[in-house]
Amino acid sequence: MPRPSGVSMILIFPARRGYCCHLTGMAWACCMAISPLTAWAQAFPSRPVRVVIPFPAGGPTDFAARALGAEMAAELGQTLVMDNRGGAAGLIAAQIVASSAPDGHTVLFSGAGAFGINPALFAGRLPYDAQRDFTPIVLVNASPNLLTAGSRFAGNSVADLIRIARENPGKLNIGVGSLGTTQHMAVELLKMMTGMQVTIVPYKGAALAMQDLIGGNIDLLSDGIASSLTQVRAGRIKALAVTSAARAAAAPEIPAVAETLPGFSAVAWFGLFGPAGMPRSVVQTLNRAANAALDKPALRERYTKAGVQPTGGTPEAAAAHVAAELKRWAAVVRVTGAKAD
């Protein structure tokens, strides 16, 4: 078919093919003018996506990341490769992703520690900025902690705990699997909101703390709901309350701390984050794949059985959540003087 005089014909093939064909120098210049970010967005995902996890393989965080990754792979048409980089309170994993190319092929599966607690506990000492150096993609899940007591503890509720602590200042002790976690910060938040004086006993792992609670060596324990519920339902320890704003679907019979202390919330949560500067279209692609995965009944069932609530939502919601967490834990650390070392 004839074409008007003076008009160059440009043939553009589908973006996923990764090239364009031209008939004039002007057309070639136009193709070359496409920015690297645009090229990444058009080709994404062009290879497997690396998911950096700040904990060793085999734990609950690793389980949640791998379960999500398997479902997201079907949506993206690419494998999600899990890269476990534990240690240094999650700093190693965060640094890897923050320094990666912002093309969406390297993302971080992390949450409350890296994007709320660590910036408060290590203010001015972190090698990254939780907001400036990352691109929020999606919130993935949330899980409350469970405040439990040994069988010899006289109380059966948060109100009892507050009363006994006030009658015996400094005499009660509460175990936590490690410092700098939501389990630890839940106790610090309790201290801030009630003024009670208790001793926090940190352990190298929640399993050791649970042994001491059952053995009567500590009075109380703040731990993840999944591991604690097993011991509660076996009758070895007593459940006082979950630390979420509302009761947990995994144990609706257990009250929330917020029923006694309105506004209380100390929840472990995770999300997907990329390096700063990711193209909007790449973020949206990952966000859509994650939300589609989280809507699948099989994944929701796996999460629920593990005491984890699927979340999902927009990148903007994830960014707002990070901002709120940073503000919450900075205030707690400022008031209580909490430390992680």
C-alpha positions as CSV (number, residue, x, y, z in Angstrom):
1,M,0.0,0.0,0.0
2,P,1.5,3.4,-0.9
3,R,2.4,5.8,1.9
4,P,2.3,9.6,2.0
5,S,5.5,11.3,0.7
6,G,8.0,12.3,3.4
7,V,6.6,9.9,6.1
8,S,9.0,7.3,7.4
9,M,7.5,3.8,8.1
10,I,8.4,2.4,11.5
11,L,7.7,-1.2,12.3
12,I,7.5,-1.9,16.1
13,F,7.5,-5.5,17.2
14,P,6.0,-6.6,20.6
15,A,8.0,-5.3,23.5
16,R,8.7,-8.7,24.9
17,R,10.7,-9.6,21.8
18,G,13.2,-6.9,23.0
19,Y,13.9,-5.1,19.8
20,C,12.4,-2.8,17.2
21,C,12.9,-2.7,13.4
22,H,13.4,0.6,11.5
23,L,13.7,1.9,8.0
24,T,15.2,5.3,8.8
25,G,17.9,6.7,11.0
26,M,15.3,8.7,12.8
27,A,13.5,5.6,13.7
28,W,16.7,4.1,15.1
29,A,17.3,7.2,17.2
30,C,13.8,6.9,18.6
31,C,14.4,3.3,19.6
32,M,17.7,4.1,21.2
33,A,16.1,6.9,23.1
34,I,14.1,4.5,25.2
35,S,15.5,4.7,28.7
36,P,16.9,1.6,30.5
37,L,14.1,1.8,33.0
38,T,11.5,1.6,30.2
39,A,13.4,-1.3,28.7
40,W,13.3,-3.2,32.0
41,A,9.6,-2.5,32.4
42,Q,8.9,-3.8,28.9
43,A,10.9,-7.0,29.3
44,F,9.9,-7.8,32.9
45,P,10.3,-10.5,34.1
46,S,12.9,-11.6,31.6
47,R,14.5,-14.1,33.9
48,P,13.9,-15.7,37.3
49,V,13.2,-13.3,40.2
50,R,15.5,-13.5,43.2
51,V,13.7,-13.3,46.6
52,V,16.2,-12.5,49.4
53,I,15.0,-13.7,52.8
54,P,16.7,-12.4,56.0
55,F,16.4,-15.8,57.8
56,P,17.7,-19.3,57.4
57,A,15.9,-21.9,55.4
58,G,13.3,-24.0,57.2
59,G,11.8,-21.4,59.5
60,P,8.3,-19.8,59.4
61,T,9.5,-16.8,57.3
62,D,11.1,-19.1,54.8
63,F,7.9,-21.1,54.6
64,A,5.8,-18.0,54.0
65,A,8.1,-16.7,51.2
66,R,8.4,-20.0,49.4
67,A,4.6,-20.6,49.5
68,L,4.0,-17.2,48.0
69,G,6.8,-17.6,45.5
70,A,5.4,-20.9,44.2
71,E,2.0,-19.2,43.5
72,M,3.5,-16.0,42.1
73,A,5.7,-18.0,39.6
74,A,2.5,-19.2,37.9
75,E,1.3,-15.7,37.6
76,L,4.6,-14.2,36.3
77,G,5.7,-17.1,34.1
78,Q,9.1,-17.1,35.8
79,T,10.5,-19.0,38.7
80,L,11.1,-17.1,42.0
81,V,14.4,-18.2,43.4
82,M,14.7,-18.1,47.2
83,D,18.0,-16.7,48.6
84,N,18.3,-17.1,52.3
85,R,20.7,-14.5,53.8
86,G,20.2,-14.6,57.5
87,G,22.2,-12.8,60.1
88,A,22.9,-9.3,61.5
89,A,19.2,-8.7,62.4
90,G,18.3,-8.7,58.7
91,L,20.8,-6.1,57.7
92,I,22.7,-8.4,55.3
93,A,19.5,-9.2,53.2
94,A,18.4,-5.6,53.2
95,Q,21.7,-4.3,52.0
96,I,21.8,-6.8,49.2
97,V,18.5,-5.7,47.8
98,A,19.1,-2.0,48.4
99,S,22.2,-2.2,46.3
100,S,20.7,-4.3,43.5
101,A,19.6,-3.0,40.1
102,P,16.0,-1.6,40.4
103,D,14.7,-3.8,37.6
104,G,12.4,-6.0,39.7
105,H,14.5,-9.2,39.4
106,T,15.8,-8.9,43.0
107,V,13.3,-8.3,45.8
108,L,13.3,-8.6,49.6
109,F,10.9,-10.6,51.7
110,S,11.0,-8.8,55.0
111,G,8.9,-6.8,57.3
112,A,8.6,-5.4,60.8
113,G,12.2,-5.8,61.8
114,A,13.8,-4.1,58.8
115,F,11.0,-1.6,58.2
116,G,10.0,-0.6,61.7
117,I,11.9,-1.9,64.6
118,N,15.6,-1.8,63.5
119,P,15.4,1.8,62.4
120,A,14.2,2.7,65.9
121,L,16.6,0.5,67.8
122,F,19.6,1.4,65.7
123,A,18.7,5.0,64.8
124,G,21.5,6.6,62.8
125,R,23.5,3.3,62.7
126,L,21.8,1.4,59.9
127,P,23.5,1.2,56.5
128,Y,20.1,1.8,54.8
129,D,17.1,4.1,55.0
130,A,13.9,2.1,55.3
131,Q,11.9,4.5,53.1
132,R,14.4,6.2,50.9
133,D,16.3,3.0,49.8
134,F,13.4,0.7,49.0
135,T,10.3,0.5,46.8
136,P,7.3,-1.0,48.6
137,I,5.5,-3.6,46.5
138,V,2.9,-5.3,48.6
139,L,2.1,-6.4,52.2
140,V,2.0,-10.2,52.2
141,N,0.9,-11.4,55.6
142,A,0.6,-10.6,59.3
143,S,0.7,-12.7,62.4
144,P,0.0,-11.8,66.0
145,N,2.2,-12.8,68.9
146,L,0.8,-14.6,71.9
147,L,1.4,-13.6,75.5
148,T,1.4,-16.7,77.6
149,A,2.1,-17.5,81.3
150,G,3.4,-20.6,83.1
151,S,1.0,-22.7,85.0
152,R,2.2,-21.3,88.3
153,F,1.5,-17.7,87.4
154,A,-1.5,-16.5,89.4
155,G,-3.2,-14.5,86.7
156,N,-5.2,-15.5,83.7
157,S,-5.6,-12.2,81.8
158,V,-3.8,-9.0,80.7
159,A,-5.7,-7.2,83.5
160,D,-4.3,-9.7,86.0
161,L,-0.8,-9.2,84.6
162,I,-1.0,-5.5,85.0
163,R,-2.3,-5.7,88.5
164,I,0.3,-8.3,89.6
165,A,3.1,-6.3,88.0
166,R,2.1,-3.2,89.7
167,E,1.9,-5.0,93.1
168,N,5.4,-6.5,92.5
169,P,7.4,-3.9,90.6
170,G,10.4,-5.4,88.9
171,K,9.8,-9.0,90.1
172,L,8.0,-10.5,87.1
173,N,10.1,-11.6,84.1
174,I,8.9,-12.1,80.5
175,G,10.9,-14.2,78.1
176,V,11.4,-13.3,74.4
177,G,13.0,-15.5,71.7
178,S,15.4,-12.6,70.8
179,L,15.7,-8.9,71.1
180,G,14.6,-6.6,68.2
181,T,11.6,-8.7,67.3
182,T,7.9,-7.9,67.5
183,Q,7.8,-10.3,70.5
184,H,10.3,-8.1,72.3
185,M,8.6,-4.9,71.2
186,A,5.2,-6.1,72.3
187,V,6.5,-6.2,75.9
188,E,8.1,-2.8,75.5
189,L,4.8,-1.5,74.3
190,L,3.0,-3.0,77.3
191,K,5.5,-1.3,79.6
192,M,4.9,2.0,77.9
193,M,1.1,1.8,78.0
194,T,0.8,0.6,81.5
195,G,3.9,1.9,83.3
196,M,4.5,-1.6,84.8
197,Q,8.0,-2.7,85.6
198,V,9.0,-6.2,84.4
199,T,12.3,-7.8,83.4
200,I,12.7,-8.9,79.8
201,V,14.7,-12.1,79.5
202,P,16.1,-12.6,75.9
203,Y,16.9,-16.0,74.6
204,K,18.8,-17.4,71.6
205,G,15.6,-18.8,70.1
206,A,12.0,-19.2,71.2
207,A,12.3,-22.9,71.8
208,L,14.6,-22.4,74.7
209,A,12.4,-19.7,76.1
210,M,9.4,-22.0,75.9
211,Q,11.3,-24.7,77.7
212,D,12.0,-22.3,80.6
213,L,8.3,-21.2,80.7
214,I,7.1,-24.8,80.9
215,G,9.8,-25.5,83.5
216,G,8.8,-22.5,85.7
217,N,12.1,-20.7,85.2
218,I,10.3,-17.6,83.8
219,D,6.9,-16.2,84.5
220,L,5.6,-15.2,81.1
221,L,6.6,-15.4,77.4
222,S,5.9,-13.3,74.3
223,D,6.2,-15.6,71.3
224,G,4.7,-16.3,67.9
225,I,1.2,-17.6,67.9
226,A,1.8,-20.8,65.9
227,S,4.4,-22.2,68.2
228,S,2.7,-21.1,71.5
229,L,-0.7,-22.4,70.6
230,T,0.5,-26.0,70.5
231,Q,1.6,-25.8,74.1
232,V,-1.5,-23.9,75.2
233,R,-3.8,-26.5,73.8
234,A,-1.7,-29.3,75.4
235,G,-2.4,-27.6,78.7
236,R,1.3,-26.9,79.5
237,I,1.0,-23.1,79.6
238,K,-1.8,-20.5,79.7
239,A,-2.8,-18.0,77.0
240,L,-3.4,-14.5,78.2
241,A,-3.9,-12.6,75.0
242,V,-2.9,-12.1,71.3
243,T,-1.0,-8.9,70.5
244,S,-3.0,-8.0,67.4
245,A,-5.7,-5.2,67.4
246,A,-8.4,-7.9,67.1
247,R,-8.7,-11.6,68.0
248,A,-6.8,-14.0,65.7
249,A,-8.7,-16.3,63.3
250,A,-6.4,-19.1,64.4
251,A,-7.6,-18.8,68.1
252,P,-10.8,-16.7,68.3
253,E,-11.3,-17.8,71.9
254,I,-8.2,-15.9,73.1
255,P,-8.8,-12.2,73.7
256,A,-6.6,-9.4,72.3
257,V,-4.5,-7.2,74.5
258,A,-6.4,-4.3,72.8
259,E,-9.6,-5.4,74.6
260,T,-7.9,-4.3,77.8
261,L,-5.5,-1.6,76.4
262,P,-7.3,0.1,73.4
263,G,-4.9,0.9,70.6
264,F,-2.4,-1.9,71.5
265,S,-0.9,-3.7,68.4
266,A,2.4,-5.5,68.0
267,V,2.1,-7.8,65.0
268,A,4.8,-9.6,63.0
269,W,4.3,-8.8,59.3
270,F,6.0,-9.3,56.0
271,G,6.0,-7.8,52.6
272,L,7.8,-7.6,49.3
273,F,10.2,-4.7,48.7
274,G,12.5,-3.8,45.8
275,P,15.4,-1.3,45.5
276,A,14.6,2.4,45.2
277,G,13.8,3.6,41.7
278,M,11.9,0.6,40.3
279,P,9.7,1.4,37.3
280,R,6.0,1.8,38.2
281,S,5.0,-0.8,35.7
282,V,7.4,-3.4,37.2
283,V,6.0,-2.7,40.7
284,Q,2.5,-3.1,39.4
285,T,3.3,-6.4,37.7
286,L,4.8,-7.8,40.9
287,N,1.9,-6.4,43.0
288,R,-0.7,-7.9,40.7
289,A,1.0,-11.3,40.8
290,A,1.3,-11.2,44.6
291,N,-2.3,-10.3,45.1
292,A,-3.5,-13.0,42.7
293,A,-1.4,-15.5,44.6
294,L,-2.8,-14.4,48.0
295,D,-6.3,-14.8,46.7
296,K,-5.8,-18.4,45.9
297,P,-7.6,-20.7,48.4
298,A,-4.6,-23.1,48.6
299,L,-2.2,-20.4,49.7
300,R,-4.7,-18.8,52.1
301,E,-5.3,-22.2,53.7
302,R,-1.6,-22.9,54.2
303,Y,-1.1,-19.5,55.7
304,T,-4.1,-19.7,58.0
305,K,-3.1,-23.2,59.3
306,A,0.3,-21.6,60.2
307,G,-1.4,-18.8,62.1
308,V,-0.7,-16.3,59.4
309,Q,-3.2,-13.9,57.9
310,P,-2.8,-13.1,54.2
311,T,-2.8,-9.4,53.6
312,G,-2.3,-8.1,50.0
313,G,-3.2,-4.6,48.9
314,T,-1.6,-1.7,46.9
315,P,2.0,-0.5,46.9
316,E,0.7,2.7,48.5
317,A,-0.9,0.8,51.3
318,A,2.5,-1.0,52.0
319,A,4.3,2.4,52.0
320,A,1.7,3.8,54.5
321,H,2.1,0.8,56.7
322,V,5.9,1.2,56.8
323,A,5.5,4.9,57.7
324,A,3.1,4.0,60.6
325,E,5.4,1.2,61.9
326,L,8.5,3.5,61.9
327,K,6.5,6.1,63.9
328,R,5.1,3.5,66.3
329,W,8.4,1.8,67.3
330,A,10.4,5.0,67.4
331,A,8.0,6.3,70.0
332,V,8.2,3.1,72.0
333,V,12.0,3.1,72.0
334,R,12.1,6.7,72.9
335,V,9.9,6.2,76.0
336,T,11.1,2.9,77.2
337,G,14.8,3.1,76.2
338,A,14.6,-0.3,74.6
339,K,17.8,-1.8,73.3
340,A,18.8,-4.7,71.1
341,D,22.2,-5.3,72.6
